[in-house]
């Protein structure tokens, strides 16, 4: 496996994008659409929390 893929996988694991270290051995595998959607929704939750706090 290319070094850049390994570094990308390790960074994703450290930042919680992937939770299972076994994915580091399978970075060339295809991902099902549901898994990609789940990651995207988790990212959106981190960037845009559903509850907004008002300072008023």
N, CA, C and O atoms as a CHARMM CRD file, in Angstrom:
* protein
*
  224
    1    1 UNK  N      0.83600  -1.17000   0.00000 PROA 1      0.00000
    2    1 UNK  CA     0.00000   0.00000   0.00000 PROA 1      0.00000
    3    1 UNK  C      0.89000   1.24600   0.00000 PROA 1      0.00000
    4    1 UNK  O      1.95300   1.26800   0.62100 PROA 1      0.00000
    5    2 UNK  N      0.43800   2.26600  -0.70100 PROA 2      0.00000
    6    2 UNK  CA     1.20500   3.50900  -0.78400 PROA 2      0.00000
    7    2 UNK  C      1.26000   4.19300   0.57500 PROA 2      0.00000
    8    2 UNK  O      0.33200   4.09100   1.37800 PROA 2      0.00000
    9    3 UNK  N      2.36500   4.89300   0.81800 PROA 3      0.00000
   10    3 UNK  CA     2.56200   5.58600   2.08900 PROA 3      0.00000
   11    3 UNK  C      1.48300   6.62700   2.35500 PROA 3      0.00000
   12    3 UNK  O      1.03100   6.77200   3.49000 PROA 3      0.00000
   13    4 UNK  N      1.06300   7.35800   1.31500 PROA 4      0.00000
   14    4 UNK  CA     0.07800   8.41500   1.52800 PROA 4      0.00000
   15    4 UNK  C     -1.25200   7.84000   1.99400 PROA 4      0.00000
   16    4 UNK  O     -1.95700   8.46800   2.78500 PROA 4      0.00000
   17    5 UNK  N     -1.59900   6.65200   1.50900 PROA 5      0.00000
   18    5 UNK  CA    -2.84300   6.02600   1.95600 PROA 5      0.00000
   19    5 UNK  C     -2.73500   5.61900   3.42100 PROA 5      0.00000
   20    5 UNK  O     -3.67900   5.79300   4.19300 PROA 5      0.00000
   21    6 UNK  N     -1.59000   5.08200   3.79600 PROA 6      0.00000
   22    6 UNK  CA    -1.37800   4.68100   5.18100 PROA 6      0.00000
   23    6 UNK  C     -1.44900   5.89500   6.10700 PROA 6      0.00000
   24    6 UNK  O     -2.06300   5.82300   7.17200 PROA 6      0.00000
   25    7 UNK  N     -0.82900   7.00400   5.71500 PROA 7      0.00000
   26    7 UNK  CA    -0.86700   8.21900   6.53400 PROA 7      0.00000
   27    7 UNK  C     -2.29300   8.76700   6.64700 PROA 7      0.00000
   28    7 UNK  O     -2.71300   9.21400   7.71400 PROA 7      0.00000
   29    8 UNK  N     -3.01600   8.72600   5.55400 PROA 8      0.00000
   30    8 UNK  CA    -4.40000   9.18600   5.54400 PROA 8      0.00000
   31    8 UNK  C     -5.24900   8.33400   6.47900 PROA 8      0.00000
   32    8 UNK  O     -6.04400   8.86700   7.25300 PROA 8      0.00000
   33    9 UNK  N     -5.08900   7.02900   6.41300 PROA 9      0.00000
   34    9 UNK  CA    -5.84000   6.13200   7.28900 PROA 9      0.00000
   35    9 UNK  C     -5.51100   6.34000   8.75000 PROA 9      0.00000
   36    9 UNK  O     -6.40800   6.33700   9.59300 PROA 9      0.00000
   37   10 UNK  N     -4.24100   6.52200   9.06300 PROA 10     0.00000
   38   10 UNK  CA    -3.83000   6.74800  10.44700 PROA 10     0.00000
   39   10 UNK  C     -4.37700   8.06600  10.98000 PROA 10     0.00000
   40   10 UNK  O     -4.79200   8.14200  12.13700 PROA 10     0.00000
   41   11 UNK  N     -4.38000   9.10000  10.15000 PROA 11     0.00000
   42   11 UNK  CA    -4.93800  10.38900  10.56200 PROA 11     0.00000
   43   11 UNK  C     -6.44400  10.26600  10.79500 PROA 11     0.00000
   44   11 UNK  O     -6.97500  10.84100  11.74500 PROA 11     0.00000
   45   12 UNK  N     -7.12300   9.52700   9.94200 PROA 12     0.00000
   46   12 UNK  CA    -8.56500   9.32400  10.10300 PROA 12     0.00000
   47   12 UNK  C     -8.86800   8.56300  11.38800 PROA 12     0.00000
   48   12 UNK  O     -9.84900   8.86300  12.06800 PROA 12     0.00000
   49   13 UNK  N     -8.05500   7.60300  11.71900 PROA 13     0.00000
   50   13 UNK  CA    -8.23400   6.84200  12.94800 PROA 13     0.00000
   51   13 UNK  C     -7.99300   7.72700  14.17100 PROA 13     0.00000
   52   13 UNK  O     -8.76700   7.68400  15.12700 PROA 13     0.00000
   53   14 UNK  N     -6.94400   8.51600  14.14800 PROA 14     0.00000
   54   14 UNK  CA    -6.62200   9.39200  15.28000 PROA 14     0.00000
   55   14 UNK  C     -7.69900  10.44000  15.52300 PROA 14     0.00000
   56   14 UNK  O     -7.95900  10.82500  16.66300 PROA 14     0.00000
   57   15 UNK  N     -8.32200  10.89500  14.44300 PROA 15     0.00000
   58   15 UNK  CA    -9.32900  11.95900  14.57900 PROA 15     0.00000
   59   15 UNK  C    -10.74400  11.42300  14.73500 PROA 15     0.00000
   60   15 UNK  O    -11.70000  12.19300  14.82700 PROA 15     0.00000
   61   16 UNK  N    -10.87600  10.09700  14.76600 PROA 16     0.00000
   62   16 UNK  CA   -12.18300   9.50100  15.01200 PROA 16     0.00000
   63   16 UNK  C    -13.06500   9.36300  13.79200 PROA 16     0.00000
   64   16 UNK  O    -14.24900   9.04900  13.91700 PROA 16     0.00000
   65   17 UNK  N    -12.50800   9.59400  12.60500 PROA 17     0.00000
   66   17 UNK  CA   -13.30100   9.42600  11.38100 PROA 17     0.00000
   67   17 UNK  C    -13.60700   7.95000  11.16900 PROA 17     0.00000
   68   17 UNK  O    -14.72200   7.58300  10.80000 PROA 17     0.00000
   69   18 UNK  N    -12.60500   7.11100  11.40500 PROA 18     0.00000
   70   18 UNK  CA   -12.82600   5.66800  11.44600 PROA 18     0.00000
   71   18 UNK  C    -12.53500   5.21800  12.87100 PROA 18     0.00000
   72   18 UNK  O    -11.67300   5.77200  13.55300 PROA 18     0.00000
   73   19 UNK  N    -13.27000   4.20800  13.30200 PROA 19     0.00000
   74   19 UNK  CA   -13.14900   3.79400  14.69500 PROA 19     0.00000
   75   19 UNK  C    -12.47500   2.44500  14.86400 PROA 19     0.00000
   76   19 UNK  O    -12.06300   2.08800  15.96800 PROA 19     0.00000
   77   20 UNK  N    -12.36000   1.70200  13.79200 PROA 20     0.00000
   78   20 UNK  CA   -11.80300   0.35100  13.85200 PROA 20     0.00000
   79   20 UNK  C    -10.42400   0.34100  13.20300 PROA 20     0.00000
   80   20 UNK  O    -10.32000   0.59900  12.00400 PROA 20     0.00000
   81   21 UNK  N     -9.36000   0.05100  13.95300 PROA 21     0.00000
   82   21 UNK  CA    -8.01600   0.05800  13.37100 PROA 21     0.00000
   83   21 UNK  C     -7.81600  -0.99100  12.27300 PROA 21     0.00000
   84   21 UNK  O     -6.85000  -0.91200  11.51400 PROA 21     0.00000
   85   22 UNK  N     -8.70600  -1.95700  12.18300 PROA 22     0.00000
   86   22 UNK  CA    -8.58800  -2.95200  11.11300 PROA 22     0.00000
   87   22 UNK  C     -8.79900  -2.33700   9.73300 PROA 22     0.00000
   88   22 UNK  O     -8.38100  -2.90900   8.72600 PROA 22     0.00000
   89   23 UNK  N     -9.45000  -1.16400   9.68200 PROA 23     0.00000
   90   23 UNK  CA    -9.62600  -0.49800   8.39200 PROA 23     0.00000
   91   23 UNK  C     -8.29200  -0.10800   7.76800 PROA 23     0.00000
   92   23 UNK  O     -8.19900   0.04500   6.55000 PROA 23     0.00000
   93   24 UNK  N     -7.25500   0.05500   8.59600 PROA 24     0.00000
   94   24 UNK  CA    -5.94700   0.44700   8.06200 PROA 24     0.00000
   95   24 UNK  C     -5.38200  -0.61300   7.13000 PROA 24     0.00000
   96   24 UNK  O     -4.55700  -0.30700   6.26900 PROA 24     0.00000
   97   25 UNK  N     -5.81400  -1.84800   7.29400 PROA 25     0.00000
   98   25 UNK  CA    -5.36900  -2.93400   6.41900 PROA 25     0.00000
   99   25 UNK  C     -6.24800  -3.07000   5.18600 PROA 25     0.00000
  100   25 UNK  O     -5.93800  -3.84600   4.28300 PROA 25     0.00000
  101   26 UNK  N     -7.34800  -2.31500   5.14500 PROA 26     0.00000
  102   26 UNK  CA    -8.32500  -2.47300   4.06400 PROA 26     0.00000
  103   26 UNK  C     -8.61100  -1.15600   3.35100 PROA 26     0.00000
  104   26 UNK  O     -9.72000  -0.95600   2.85700 PROA 26     0.00000
  105   27 UNK  N     -7.64100  -0.26500   3.28900 PROA 27     0.00000
  106   27 UNK  CA    -7.87800   1.05800   2.71500 PROA 27     0.00000
  107   27 UNK  C     -8.17600   1.02400   1.21600 PROA 27     0.00000
  108   27 UNK  O     -8.73000   1.98400   0.68100 PROA 27     0.00000
  109   28 UNK  N     -7.82500  -0.04100   0.54300 PROA 28     0.00000
  110   28 UNK  CA    -8.13200  -0.15600  -0.88500 PROA 28     0.00000
  111   28 UNK  C     -9.47900  -0.81100  -1.14200 PROA 28     0.00000
  112   28 UNK  O     -9.90400  -0.90600  -2.29300 PROA 28     0.00000
  113   29 UNK  N    -10.16200  -1.26700  -0.09100 PROA 29     0.00000
  114   29 UNK  CA   -11.48000  -1.88200  -0.25400 PROA 29     0.00000
  115   29 UNK  C    -12.53100  -0.82500  -0.57000 PROA 29     0.00000
  116   29 UNK  O    -12.36800   0.35100  -0.24600 PROA 29     0.00000
  117   30 UNK  N    -13.59300  -1.25800  -1.19600 PROA 30     0.00000
  118   30 UNK  CA   -14.73400  -0.37500  -1.43900 PROA 30     0.00000
  119   30 UNK  C    -15.54200  -0.22100  -0.16200 PROA 30     0.00000
  120   30 UNK  O    -15.57500  -1.12200   0.67700 PROA 30     0.00000
  121   31 UNK  N    -16.19400   0.92700  -0.02100 PROA 31     0.00000
  122   31 UNK  CA   -17.07900   1.16100   1.11600 PROA 31     0.00000
  123   31 UNK  C    -18.50800   1.21200   0.63000 PROA 31     0.00000
  124   31 UNK  O    -18.78600   1.78500  -0.42400 PROA 31     0.00000
  125   32 UNK  N    -19.42000   0.62300   1.38400 PROA 32     0.00000
  126   32 UNK  CA   -20.83200   0.75400   1.00100 PROA 32     0.00000
  127   32 UNK  C    -21.30700   2.19200   1.19200 PROA 32     0.00000
  128   32 UNK  O    -20.77800   2.93500   2.01900 PROA 32     0.00000
  129   33 UNK  N    -22.28500   2.55100   0.43100 PROA 33     0.00000
  130   33 UNK  CA   -22.80600   3.91500   0.47300 PROA 33     0.00000
  131   33 UNK  C    -23.26300   4.27900   1.88000 PROA 33     0.00000
  132   33 UNK  O    -23.04300   5.40900   2.31800 PROA 33     0.00000
  133   34 UNK  N    -23.89100   3.35800   2.59500 PROA 34     0.00000
  134   34 UNK  CA   -24.38700   3.66900   3.94100 PROA 34     0.00000
  135   34 UNK  C    -23.24400   4.07700   4.86400 PROA 34     0.00000
  136   34 UNK  O    -23.42900   4.94000   5.72200 PROA 34     0.00000
  137   35 UNK  N    -22.07600   3.47900   4.70800 PROA 35     0.00000
  138   35 UNK  CA   -20.94200   3.81100   5.57400 PROA 35     0.00000
  139   35 UNK  C    -20.43500   5.21900   5.27100 PROA 35     0.00000
  140   35 UNK  O    -20.08800   5.96700   6.18500 PROA 35     0.00000
  141   36 UNK  N    -20.39300   5.57100   4.01500 PROA 36     0.00000
  142   36 UNK  CA   -19.96400   6.92300   3.62800 PROA 36     0.00000
  143   36 UNK  C    -20.97500   7.94300   4.15100 PROA 36     0.00000
  144   36 UNK  O    -20.58900   8.98500   4.68100 PROA 36     0.00000
  145   37 UNK  N    -22.26000   7.64800   4.00500 PROA 37     0.00000
  146   37 UNK  CA   -23.29000   8.56500   4.49200 PROA 37     0.00000
  147   37 UNK  C    -23.20600   8.73700   6.00500 PROA 37     0.00000
  148   37 UNK  O    -23.36400   9.84900   6.51000 PROA 37     0.00000
  149   38 UNK  N    -22.95900   7.65300   6.73000 PROA 38     0.00000
  150   38 UNK  CA   -22.83700   7.74400   8.17900 PROA 38     0.00000
  151   38 UNK  C    -21.67600   8.65200   8.57200 PROA 38     0.00000
  152   38 UNK  O    -21.81500   9.48400   9.46800 PROA 38     0.00000
  153   39 UNK  N    -20.54200   8.49900   7.91300 PROA 39     0.00000
  154   39 UNK  CA   -19.39500   9.36100   8.21700 PROA 39     0.00000
  155   39 UNK  C    -19.70800  10.81900   7.90800 PROA 39     0.00000
  156   39 UNK  O    -19.33900  11.70900   8.67500 PROA 39     0.00000
  157   40 UNK  N    -20.37900  11.06800   6.80000 PROA 40     0.00000
  158   40 UNK  CA   -20.70600  12.44300   6.43400 PROA 40     0.00000
  159   40 UNK  C    -21.67200  13.06900   7.43700 PROA 40     0.00000
  160   40 UNK  O    -21.51900  14.23600   7.79900 PROA 40     0.00000
  161   41 UNK  N    -22.66600  12.30000   7.88900 PROA 41     0.00000
  162   41 UNK  CA   -23.61200  12.82900   8.87400 PROA 41     0.00000
  163   41 UNK  C    -22.92500  13.10400  10.20600 PROA 41     0.00000
  164   41 UNK  O    -23.23800  14.09600  10.86600 PROA 41     0.00000
  165   42 UNK  N    -22.00400  12.25200  10.60900 PROA 42     0.00000
  166   42 UNK  CA   -21.25800  12.48900  11.84000 PROA 42     0.00000
  167   42 UNK  C    -20.39400  13.74300  11.71400 PROA 42     0.00000
  168   42 UNK  O    -20.25900  14.50700  12.67000 PROA 42     0.00000
  169   43 UNK  N    -19.81700  13.95100  10.54300 PROA 43     0.00000
  170   43 UNK  CA   -19.02900  15.16100  10.31100 PROA 43     0.00000
  171   43 UNK  C    -19.90400  16.40500  10.38500 PROA 43     0.00000
  172   43 UNK  O    -19.53000  17.40000  11.00600 PROA 43     0.00000
  173   44 UNK  N    -21.07000  16.34300   9.75100 PROA 44     0.00000
  174   44 UNK  CA   -21.97600  17.48600   9.80700 PROA 44     0.00000
  175   44 UNK  C    -22.42000  17.77700  11.23100 PROA 44     0.00000
  176   44 UNK  O    -22.54600  18.94200  11.60900 PROA 44     0.00000
  177   45 UNK  N    -22.66000  16.74300  12.02900 PROA 45     0.00000
  178   45 UNK  CA   -23.03200  16.94500  13.43300 PROA 45     0.00000
  179   45 UNK  C    -21.92500  17.66200  14.19000 PROA 45     0.00000
  180   45 UNK  O    -22.20000  18.48100  15.06600 PROA 45     0.00000
  181   46 UNK  N    -20.68900  17.36200  13.85900 PROA 46     0.00000
  182   46 UNK  CA   -19.56800  18.02600  14.53000 PROA 46     0.00000
  183   46 UNK  C    -19.44200  19.47900  14.09700 PROA 46     0.00000
  184   46 UNK  O    -19.10600  20.34600  14.90300 PROA 46     0.00000
  185   47 UNK  N    -19.71300  19.74300  12.82100 PROA 47     0.00000
  186   47 UNK  CA   -19.55400  21.09100  12.28500 PROA 47     0.00000
  187   47 UNK  C    -20.75300  21.98000  12.56900 PROA 47     0.00000
  188   47 UNK  O    -20.60100  23.17700  12.81400 PROA 47     0.00000
  189   48 UNK  N    -21.94800  21.39700  12.53800 PROA 48     0.00000
  190   48 UNK  CA   -23.18100  22.15700  12.69700 PROA 48     0.00000
  191   48 UNK  C    -24.06800  21.46200  13.72500 PROA 48     0.00000
  192   48 UNK  O    -24.96600  20.70700  13.35100 PROA 48     0.00000
  193   49 UNK  N    -23.83600  21.70000  14.99100 PROA 49     0.00000
  194   49 UNK  CA   -24.69200  21.06800  15.99400 PROA 49     0.00000
  195   49 UNK  C    -26.15200  21.46700  15.78900 PROA 49     0.00000
  196   49 UNK  O    -26.44200  22.58600  15.36500 PROA 49     0.00000
  197   50 UNK  N    -27.06000  20.55300  16.08900 PROA 50     0.00000
  198   50 UNK  CA   -28.48300  20.80400  15.85400 PROA 50     0.00000
  199   50 UNK  C    -29.01800  21.90800  16.76000 PROA 50     0.00000
  200   50 UNK  O    -29.87400  22.69000  16.34600 PROA 50     0.00000
  201   51 UNK  N    -28.52500  21.97700  17.97700 PROA 51     0.00000
  202   51 UNK  CA   -29.01200  22.99300  18.90700 PROA 51     0.00000
  203   51 UNK  C    -28.11400  24.22400  18.84700 PROA 51     0.00000
  204   51 UNK  O    -26.89100  24.13200  18.94300 PROA 51     0.00000
  205   52 UNK  N    -28.74200  25.35000  18.69000 PROA 52     0.00000
  206   52 UNK  CA   -28.01600  26.61300  18.68900 PROA 52     0.00000
  207   52 UNK  C    -28.30400  27.33000  19.98300 PROA 52     0.00000
  208   52 UNK  O    -29.45500  27.44100  20.40400 PROA 52     0.00000
  209   53 UNK  N    -27.26900  27.80900  20.60200 PROA 53     0.00000
  210   53 UNK  CA   -27.44400  28.54800  21.85700 PROA 53     0.00000
  211   53 UNK  C    -27.52200  30.03200  21.54700 PROA 53     0.00000
  212   53 UNK  O    -26.67000  30.58200  20.85000 PROA 53     0.00000
  213   54 UNK  N    -28.54500  30.66300  22.07000 PROA 54     0.00000
  214   54 UNK  CA   -28.72200  32.09100  21.86900 PROA 54     0.00000
  215   54 UNK  C    -28.10400  32.85300  23.04500 PROA 54     0.00000
  216   54 UNK  O    -28.18100  32.42000  24.19400 PROA 54     0.00000
  217   55 UNK  N    -27.50800  33.96500  22.73800 PROA 55     0.00000
  218   55 UNK  CA   -26.92600  34.79400  23.77800 PROA 55     0.00000
  219   55 UNK  C    -27.93400  35.84700  24.26700 PROA 55     0.00000
  220   55 UNK  O    -27.61500  36.66000  25.13500 PROA 55     0.00000
  221   56 UNK  N    -29.14100  35.82600  23.70900 PROA 56     0.00000
  222   56 UNK  CA   -30.16200  36.81000  24.10500 PROA 56     0.00000
  223   56 UNK  C    -30.85500  36.38600  25.35700 PROA 56     0.00000
  224   56 UNK  O    -31.74400  37.08900  25.83900 PROA 56     0.00000
